[in-house]
Amino acid sequence: MALFTFWHGDEYATPKETSNLTIKKEFDVTALASLMKLDTENIERRFREGNEAWVARFEDEPVSFGWLGRRTARIGELSKEIELPTGDAYLWNFRTLEPYRGRGYYVQLLRTILYAEIKNSKRIWIISAPENQSSFNGIIKAGFKPVGDIMFDYKNEVVLLASSADERTQAGADLLQLPITTTTVRPCWRCASKAMKKEASCDCYENHLPCRCNNQNPVPNTKAPIL
């Protein structure tokens, strides 16, 4: 998973005015529950925990949405909840509805949030899943800077892989409570994880192959996994 950040003072692109596109915070619990396929109790809990919901609408139809947290952030892939430092914000649970993908709504949503948050937050963080290249590209286009990749080392511990341990890398590692490494990581994200209590499910690691765990028809693992 790739970690990105935007710091106060970074350059960014002002959101474009697009005809019939509106982007703003949403407070209607029932509408959010219907849009996100969640129950109202879940939405109410998110609000109680200090999260804000943002929704992009084209011709009054919701097309993309996401959440911004200021107090805590739960990262499901790491099975951990982190405390956000004062002045930090974390963006999570973003999705563009399938009929509207590929039209740039996600980038516009992120840019609008950045434009609103430069007055409130010193640092904004977001994570992209490794299999979602369109999300990765959209985050870069919106103005976020890459910090590092959340990977596994050879002890199956989660680490933050970076080219160098600069100020932003250290801030990201402190936020996620992860050690920094510059070299020693496994080539596969999904093979195994102590944090996620997951055993190796493919032979990617032992055969030095790119991760294939997300394939619809992965190659069967015929050997005992190396853990």
PyMOL commands that set and color helices and strands:
alter all, ss='L'
color gray80, all
select helices_A, chain A and resi 29-36+40-48+76-78+98-100+105-117+133-142+167-176
alter helices_A, ss='H'
color red, helices_A
select strands_A, chain A and resi 2-7+21-26+52-58+61-69+72-75+80-83+88-96+123-128+145-152+158-161+180-181
alter strands_A, ss='S'
color yellow, strands_A
deselect
rebuild
show_as cartoon
